[in-house]
Amino acid sequence: QVQLVEPGGGLVQPGESLRLSCAASGSSFGPNSMGWYRQAPGKQRELVASITSDGATNYADSAKERFTISRDKNMVHLQMNSLKPEDTAVYYCNLRILKPPWDNYWGQGTQVTVSS
């Protein structure tokens, strides 16, 4: 049973930074992608950034200049700088296995609030 644990999140002021981390339990997943999605009230869940086990990264346009995703084996980190009120959302860690049966796992979500 794969579990994703995401400590972190919280309340920050505009312009401040925050680092999210997520640890995936288990040993070897084979080729995979770990990433962060977010969902604001009344909106659909959207990709923020992802990184494959080979190190290839993908960012949403809103995150490209301010956020950095990195990973260390089965841990993924999202460094968020220059946070804006529109970054307020529940952030979900995701693990996607890139081979059949293409399993997909989610963390429980962590609230990030950017407000003065």
N, C-alpha and C positions, 0 to 999 in steps of 0.2 A: 504494500500500500504506500503510494507516494504521497508525501505531505509537503506543503510549501508553508514555511513559517516566515512571517514578515513583521518583525519588530520595527518600530520607527513611526514616522508620521508625526503630526502635531500641528500646533498653531504657530505661524511665523508672520512677520510683518512684510509688506511689499519691499522687494529689493534684497531680502535676506536669502540665505541658502539652507538647504535641507538635504540630507542623504538618506535614501531608503535602501534597505538591504533585504534580501530574501534567500533563505537556505532551503534547498530541496533534499529531503531525506532519500536514502537509497544509495546504491553504489554506482554502477555504470549504466547510463541510459542510452549509450550509443549516440549517433548523430542527433542533436537536439537544438532547440532554440529556447532561450529564456528571455523573458521580457517583462515590461510593465505596461499595463493598460490603465485607463482611468475612466470614471463615470461621474459626471456632474449631475445634480438634480435635474430631472426632466430631459436628460440627454442620453444618447446611446453610448455604450462603452466604446472607447477608441484606443488605438495603439498609441503609446507614447514613444517607446523605443524597445528594440530587441537586439539580441546578440546570439549568434550561433556558437556551437561548440568549436567551430573553426575560427571564431573571432570576427565574423562578418557582422556589421552593425546596420541597423535600419532605424531611422528617426522620423517621427512626424514633423511636418514643417514647423509647427509651433515649438518644437523642442530642439531643433538643430543648433541654434546659436547659444542655448542656455543650459542644456542638459547633457550629461555624459553618462553612458552606460558602460559598465565593465563587469567582468566575471572572473571568478577564481574557482575552477572546477564546477561544483554544484551550488555555488553562491553567485548571486547577481546583485549589483549595486547600481543605484541611480543617483548621481550627483546632480542636484537641481540648484542652479544659481539664478540670481535676479528674478526671484519668484514674483508672480503677478496675481492679483485677485482672481483672474480667470483660470489660474492653475488649481483653484480649489476644487477638490473632487475626492472620491474614494479611489485609491490606487490599488490595483490588483496585480500580484505577481503571477506570471504564467510560465508554464513549462510545456513545450510542444515537442513530441518525439517525431523525428523526421524519417521514420521508416514504418512500414506496416506493423501493427494496426493503427499507426498515427495517433497514439494516445495524447490527450490534452488535459492538463491539470491546472487548477486555479488555487491561489491563496485565498484567505478569508477577507482580504481587503484591509486597508489602513487609511484613515482619514487624514487628508492634508488640507489645512485651511490657511489661506493667505489673506490676512486682514489687518488693518491698522486699528 
